[in-house]
Amino acid sequence: RQTIYFSPNIALRYRDIKAAYNVQPELPWMNYLLNITNTGNSLFISKGNPDLRTAFTHDFSLGYKLNNAKHAEWLNINTQTNISQHKVMNAVAYDRTTGVTTTQPLNTEGNWWASAKVGYGRAFDKAKRLNFSTTSVYTFAHSVGFVTDASSPTSEQLTTLNHRVREELSLSYNIRQQRIEFNGRFVWNDVNSDRANFQHLQYADHSYGLTFATPLFPGVGKDKWTIDFDTDVKLYLRRGYRDPSMNTTEWVWNAALSTRVGKTKQWTLRAVGFDLLHQLSNITHNLTAQSFSETWTNTVRSYVSFHVIYHLQMKPKKGIE
């Protein structure tokens, strides 16, 4: 099988305005093109599709950027549209009478998303110690998929509409070697579909954190030896999910001590304590426009680690760059 495609990549810039357009092709997997039916698992049957076409993703973007060094002020405005053509997706059919699931890859039309983003930040004082930044993003996604209760996959498409709003805020203050920062993130989703018995979903994930870093004492001795301390506390909230197990509240506290030793401070010794409150769960839930997933991770969530780092600096000889 031979495939010939045209993949342009165009970028235009005028002063602080930039526009771009590109096309990315995606060939179907070879095993998808095999005209066979795999019945190795009698309850999960997969079929090939030799008629699959090459998929293309069209991406349009337009942005404006402004920088004011005097006040450490910046402004970013971006819009982006992403359109999928002939996107390959697995059509899933579940037969409730037999319990058999049948899948087959099919080309779909109608998958696209668009977003608008505005970011702004600046320093509030002449010394640029107090800094503020905010980012607001709105995204709309039109998703198409195949899920039926028939005995075999069909080309009937199901549409899901997803509205997402994301807001991020940051406020930091720096003085000498000390730094304190507050940050927050809020993501709200509204998901609806034309699928029968689909329940309209509205849920939100948000987090709030505080970070602090400082030397524990002024440098002592000729080498100005000191120990640096940094810590962060973060609150993770999930609300609005129909499954009570997904509406979680988690406090995560991390802390670290570090110091630099050696003639040229080439050695860094660092101790880190992660999740000191033991509230971070090893189970994560993810809800998208097409599916719900629950992931179990078999890892140590709370731990203390020690690091020894050596900094190597080599100056080039004269005449060598």
C-alpha positions in Angstrom: 0.0 0.0 0.0 1.4 3.4 -1.0 0.4 6.7 0.5 1.2 10.2 -0.9 0.2 13.2 1.2 0.9 17.0 1.4 2.0 18.3 4.8 2.4 22.1 4.8 3.9 24.1 7.7 3.3 27.9 7.4 4.3 30.6 10.0 3.8 34.3 9.5 4.9 37.1 11.9 4.2 40.8 11.9 5.6 42.7 14.9 4.1 41.1 18.0 1.5 39.1 16.0 2.2 35.5 14.9 0.0 33.2 12.9 0.7 29.5 12.0 -0.9 26.6 10.2 0.4 23.1 9.8 -0.9 19.6 8.8 0.2 16.4 10.5 -0.6 13.1 8.7 -1.1 9.9 10.7 -1.0 6.5 8.9 -3.2 3.7 10.3 -1.4 0.9 12.2 -0.5 -2.0 10.0 -2.3 -4.5 12.2 -5.5 -2.4 11.8 -5.3 -2.9 8.0 -5.4 -6.7 8.2 -8.7 -8.1 7.0 -8.9 -10.7 9.8 -11.1 -11.3 12.9 -9.3 -12.2 16.1 -11.4 -14.6 18.2 -8.6 -15.7 20.5 -10.7 -14.3 23.4 -14.3 -15.3 22.9 -15.5 -12.4 25.0 -13.3 -9.8 23.3 -13.3 -9.9 19.5 -11.3 -7.5 17.3 -11.7 -7.0 13.6 -9.4 -5.3 11.1 -10.4 -2.8 8.4 -8.4 -2.7 5.1 -10.4 0.4 4.0 -8.9 2.7 6.6 -7.7 6.1 5.2 -4.8 8.2 6.3 -5.8 10.7 9.1 -4.8 14.4 9.0 -4.7 16.9 11.8 -5.0 20.6 10.8 -3.8 23.1 13.4 -4.4 26.9 13.2 -3.0 29.3 15.7 -3.0 33.1 16.2 -1.1 34.9 18.9 -0.2 38.3 20.3 2.7 38.9 22.7 3.6 42.1 24.5 6.5 42.7 26.9 7.4 45.7 29.1 10.8 45.1 30.8 10.5 48.3 32.9 7.7 46.8 35.0 8.4 43.1 34.3 5.0 43.2 32.6 3.8 40.8 29.9 0.6 40.0 28.0 -0.1 36.9 25.9 -3.3 36.3 23.9 -3.6 33.1 21.9 -6.3 31.3 19.9 -5.9 27.8 18.5 -8.1 25.5 16.5 -7.4 21.8 15.9 -9.4 19.8 13.3 -9.0 16.0 12.8 -9.8 14.6 9.4 -10.4 10.8 8.9 -9.3 10.2 12.5 -9.0 6.5 13.3 -10.9 5.4 16.3 -12.0 2.0 17.6 -15.8 1.4 17.3 -16.9 -0.7 20.3 -20.0 -2.8 20.4 -21.1 -4.6 23.6 -23.8 -7.4 23.3 -25.6 -7.3 26.7 -27.2 -10.8 26.1 -23.9 -12.6 25.5 -21.4 -10.3 27.2 -19.2 -10.2 24.0 -17.3 -7.0 23.2 -16.4 -6.4 19.5 -14.0 -3.7 18.3 -13.1 -2.5 14.9 -11.1 0.6 13.8 -13.1 3.1 11.7 -12.4 6.6 10.2 -14.4 9.4 11.9 -15.3 12.9 10.9 -16.2 15.7 13.3 -13.5 15.7 15.9 -12.2 19.2 16.6 -11.4 21.6 19.4 -10.8 25.3 19.8 -9.3 27.3 22.6 -8.7 30.9 23.7 -6.0 31.9 26.2 -5.1 35.1 27.9 -2.1 35.5 30.2 -1.0 38.5 32.1 1.7 39.3 34.7 3.7 42.2 36.2 5.7 43.4 39.1 3.9 45.7 41.6 7.0 47.6 42.9 10.1 49.2 41.4 12.4 46.5 43.0 10.3 43.8 41.3 9.9 41.9 44.5 6.1 41.5 44.4 5.0 39.7 41.2 1.6 38.6 40.0 0.5 36.5 37.1 -2.8 35.0 35.8 -3.7 32.7 33.0 -7.3 32.1 31.7 -8.2 29.5 29.2 -11.5 28.4 27.6 -11.6 25.2 25.5 -14.5 23.7 23.6 -14.1 20.1 22.3 -16.4 18.4 19.8 -15.6 14.7 20.1 -17.0 11.8 18.0 -16.9 8.2 18.9 -18.6 4.8 18.5 -20.3 2.9 21.3 -23.4 0.7 20.8 -25.3 -2.1 22.4 -25.5 -4.0 19.0 -23.7 -7.3 18.3 -21.2 -5.7 15.9 -19.7 -2.2 15.5 -21.7 0.2 13.3 -20.8 3.5 11.6 -23.3 5.4 13.7 -21.5 8.2 15.5 -22.0 9.5 19.0 -21.2 13.2 19.7 -19.8 14.5 23.0 -19.5 18.2 23.8 -17.0 19.4 26.4 -16.7 22.9 27.7 -13.6 23.5 29.9 -12.5 26.6 31.8 -9.1 26.8 33.4 -7.8 29.6 35.7 -4.3 29.9 37.2 -3.1 32.5 39.6 0.3 33.2 41.2 1.5 35.8 43.7 5.1 35.8 44.8 7.3 38.0 47.0 11.2 37.9 46.9 13.5 39.7 49.4 17.2 38.9 49.6 17.4 35.1 49.6 13.9 34.5 50.8 10.9 33.7 48.6 7.2 33.1 49.3 4.6 32.2 46.7 0.9 31.5 46.6 -0.5 29.7 43.6 -4.0 28.4 42.7 -5.4 26.4 39.8 -9.1 25.8 39.0 -10.4 23.6 36.1 -14.2 23.3 35.5 -15.7 20.9 32.9 -19.2 20.6 31.5 -19.7 17.4 29.4 -22.8 16.4 27.5 -23.6 13.9 24.8 -26.4 12.7 22.5 -25.8 9.1 23.6 -28.9 7.5 25.2 -29.0 7.5 29.0 -25.9 9.9 29.1 -25.9 11.9 32.3 -24.9 15.5 32.0 -21.7 16.1 33.9 -20.3 19.1 35.6 -17.2 18.7 37.8 -14.2 20.7 38.9 -10.6 20.1 40.0 -8.8 22.8 41.9 -5.6 23.2 43.9 -4.1 25.8 46.1 -0.5 25.9 47.2 2.0 27.9 49.3 5.8 27.7 48.8 8.5 29.1 51.0 12.3 29.1 50.7 15.0 30.7 52.9 18.4 30.1 54.3 18.2 28.9 57.9 21.0 31.2 59.1 23.4 33.7 57.6 26.6 32.3 56.0 29.2 31.5 58.6 33.0 31.2 58.3 35.2 32.2 55.4 33.2 30.0 53.0 29.9 31.5 54.2 28.5 28.1 54.8 24.7 27.8 55.3 21.8 25.5 55.0 18.8 26.3 52.8 15.3 25.3 53.6 12.4 25.1 51.2 8.9 23.7 51.7 5.5 23.7 49.9 2.0 22.8 51.0 -0.7 22.1 48.5 -4.4 21.3 48.8 -6.0 19.2 46.0 -9.8 19.3 45.7 -12.1 17.3 43.3 -15.8 18.2 43.4 -18.9 17.5 41.4 -18.3 13.9 40.4 -21.2 11.5 40.6 -19.0 8.7 42.1 -18.3 9.7 45.7 -14.9 8.1 45.6 -13.7 10.7 43.1 -14.7 13.7 45.3 -11.4 13.8 47.2 -9.5 16.2 49.5 -5.8 15.8 49.8 -3.2 17.8 51.6 0.4 17.3 50.4 3.3 18.7 52.3 6.9 18.5 51.1 10.1 19.9 52.7 13.8 19.9 51.9 17.2 20.9 53.4 20.2 21.5 51.2 23.8 22.8 51.5 26.8 23.4 49.3 30.3 22.4 50.4 33.8 22.2 48.9 36.3 24.8 47.9 34.2 26.0 45.0 30.9 24.9 46.4 30.9 22.1 43.9 29.1 19.6 46.1 25.4 19.9 46.9 23.9 17.7 49.7 20.1 17.6 49.8 17.5 15.8 51.8 13.9 15.8 50.7 10.7 14.6 52.5 7.8 14.0 50.2 4.1 13.7 51.3 4.8 14.1 55.0 1.1 14.1 55.9 0.6 10.7 54.1 -2.6 11.8 52.4 -1.6 11.3 48.7 -3.6 8.4 47.4 -2.1 5.7 45.1 -5.5 5.6 43.2 -6.2 8.1 40.5 -9.4 8.6 38.6 -9.7 10.2 35.2 -12.8 11.3 33.4 -12.8 12.3 29.7 -15.4 12.9 27.1 -15.2 9.3 26.0 -14.3 7.2 29.1 -13.7 6.8 32.8 -10.5 5.2 34.1 -9.3 4.2 37.5 -5.5 3.6 37.9 -3.8 1.9 40.8 -0.1 2.7 41.2 2.1 0.4 43.3 4.7 2.9 44.5 5.8 4.4 47.8 3.9 7.7 48.0 5.5 9.1 51.2 9.3 8.9 51.4 12.6 10.7 52.4 15.4 10.8 49.8 19.0 11.9 50.0 20.9 13.4 47.1 24.6 14.1 46.5 25.3 16.3 43.5 28.6 17.3 42.0 28.9 20.4 39.8 31.5 20.1 37.1 32.6 23.3 35.3 35.3 23.2 32.6 36.5 26.4 31.0 37.5 26.1 27.3 41.0 26.8 26.3 41.8 30.1 24.6 40.8 30.1 21.0 38.3 27.3 21.4 34.6 28.1 21.6 
